[in-house]
Amino acid sequence: MDDNRTRLPERHERKYWINKGDLALLREKLKQVMAYDSHTDENGEYFIRSLYFDDAYDRAYYDKLDGVQDRDKYRIRIYNMSDSVIFLERKRKVGELIQKTACRIDRKLADALADGDAACLLEYDEPLLTDMYVEMRTKLLRPRVLVDYVREAFVFPAEHTRVTFDKQLATCPGSTDLFNPELLTLSPLDDSKQILEVKFDIYLPDYIAHLLADTPAENCAISKYVLCRRFEPLA
């Protein structure tokens, strides 16, 4: 995770289903050429919780299912259940590429947004927060679902390459209690399924591409948000 994000460049993002055995084999290969993200713990992991937003018609949900090429998704993201670093992010799909815009927010604002309070956004002079205020007022953007998972992250400097294993995907139906560590969660996935993500700027370095090519994994348009909404009512 990067504590200084603003508007990041458009990047490639590929997602795959991978089983635990193949993940373990790929991990050992990646360790030979990539480093763990500097924010990870001694196991190369950190915990992510995101609170995703959608509008009155659940357009983010249905646009994903329909394969709409240009779409936005808003979320609040925290790490390791701490409120020391909180990001509001907009993930934008631009054709085949992904662009993220993010800004640091404080606990007060995060709590207000988790309660669906748009007025608090007017207290800040930040373009992303202004955009979210407009979405909340005009499209009734509201918090919809929590998404939890453990991320194991490898990085490589060429093309800002990242390879991540996202494990233990879970949600707590009906809750937007972002900072509550005691929530009872359940997983939308079979226990054998894990998510492999590969991100890079323009091209994937050959040696990493070769490692991935030898790994049995199913390329798929995976959305953690959509998976976790399966337990929630839809418009």
N, C-alpha and C positions, 0 to 999 in steps of 0.2 A: 504494500500500500504506500502511496505517495502523499505526504502531508502538505504538499504545495500545489495541488492540482487546481487549474482554472479551466481553460478550454483546451482540451487535448486534441491532437491531430487525428484525422480519420485513419482508422486501422483495420486490418483484417482480423476477423475473429472466427475461428472454426471450433465446432463442438462435436464431441463423440461420446457414445456409450462405450464403456470399457468395464470388464469384470475385474474382480479383486486380484486374481492370479496374474492376468496380463498387466495390470497396473503395477504390481510388485516387480515384475520383470523389467518394465519400462523405467521404473524409478531407478533401478540399479544402473541402467544404461545412461540415463540422464545425468546421474551423479558424476559420470566420467567427463562430461563436457559442459555442464551448466552448474551454476551455484544456486543455493537456496536464497530466496528473497531475504534481505537483511532484517525484515520485520518479523520473521518467523521465529518460533521457539526452538528448543534443542531437537525437536522432531521434525523441523522444517514446516511447521503448521501454524496457523492462527485461526481463530473463530470469527465468523462474520454473521452479523444479523442485519437484515435489511427490512425496512417497512416500505412496501410498495403502494403507490397511489394509482387510482384510475378514476375516470369520470362517471357521470350518471349512467352512461350507456355501456360502460366497460369496453371502451374502444381499444385500449391498450391490449386487453385480452383477445378480443375478436380480431383486431388487425394482425396480431401475431398468428392466430390460427389461419387467417385468410392469406397470409404471406404478403401483406401490404409492404411495399418497398421502403416508403418514407414514413417513419412513425417515431413517436417520442414515448419515453417511459420515465416517470419521476420516482425517486426513492430516497429515503434517509438510510445511511449506512453507519454502523458502529463496529468496533473490533474488540474481541475478548471481553465483551460485556462492560466496557469502560465508557464513560462519558468525556474522557479527556480529548478524544479525537472523534468528531462527528461531522459527517459530510452530507450535504444535500446534493444529489446528483441527477442530471438528466441524461439518459442514454438515448441517443438518436441513431436510428437506422437510416443510412443514406445510400440507397441502392444496395450494393454488396458490402459496403463498409460500415464501420461503427464509429461514432464520435461521442465523446463524453464531455460534459461540462459539469464542473463541481465547485462548491465553495464550502469552507468551514462554517459551521453554525454552532451556537452554544446550546446548552442543555435546555434553557428556558424556551428557545424557539423550537427545538426538537419536540419538547413536550406539548407545546401549543399546536404544532402541526399534527402530531399524533392524535390530538383531540379534534382535529378538523377546523381549527381556528385560522382563518385567512387574514384577519385584520392585523395580526402581529407582524406580518411580512412588510407592512408599510413603514415599520420603524427602521428598516435597513436600506441602505443605498447600495444595492447589488443587483446587476441585471438579471441573474438567474432567479433571484427571489421575486423580482418584479414580474418575470414571466410566469412564475408559479402562482403568484397572486391573481393574475389575469385568468389562468386556467381554473383556479378554484372559484373565482367569481362568475365566469362565463360558462364553464363546462361542468361545474360542481365537482371538480377534482377532489377526491377524499381518500384517506388511508383505507387500504383494502385488506392487506394480508402481510403477515410476518414470514420471512424466509430465513432459515438458519442453515448453516453448513460449516464444516471444517475445511479449510483450504490448505493444500500443500503446494507451495509455489516455487518454481525454478525460473531463473532469469539468465539472459545472455545479452551482452551489450550490442551485438550486431542486430540492427533493425529493431532494437528494443524488444527482443523476443521474450515471451513469457509462456511457460507451459505449466498448467495448474491441474491438480486433481481435486475436485470438489466432492467431499464425502459427507455422509451422515445428513443428507438433506432432510429438513423437518420443518413443520409449521405448527402453529397453535390456532386452530379454527376459532374465529370470533374475537380474537385479541389483537389489539394494537399497542399493547403494553411494552414498548420498545426496550426498556431498561430492566425489566423484571427477569431475574435469572432463574426463577422458580416455576416458570410456565411448564405445563404438561404438554409436550409436543408429540406429534406423530409424523411418520414419513410417508410421502406419496409414492415411494419407490420400493421395489423389491430389494432386499438387502444385498443382493449380489451385484446390483448396478451401481456404477460410479460414473462421474462426469469428468471427461478430459476436455480441457480448453487450451487452444493454441492461438496466441495473439502476436502480431508482428506488424511493422509499418508497411513496407512495400513487398518484400519477398522473404520467404522463410529460408534461413541458411541451409545449404545443402546437407551438411552432416546431421543437422537436427531433423530435416525432412526425411532422410534415409532411416533414421532411428524410428520415426513415427510410421513410415511406410511398412516396416517389418512388424508392426504391432497390430494384432487383431482388434479393431475398434470400428464401430459403426458411426459414420458421419451422419449427423442428424441436427435439425433445427431445434435444439433443446432450449426451453425456457423454464427456468426455476420458478418464475412468477406464475406461469400457466400451470405448471405441475402442482404448485401449492394452492392455487385457487380451486382445485377440484373439490375441496371440502367446504367452499364458501358459496353462498347464493350469488347468482349472476343476474344482470339486467335482462 
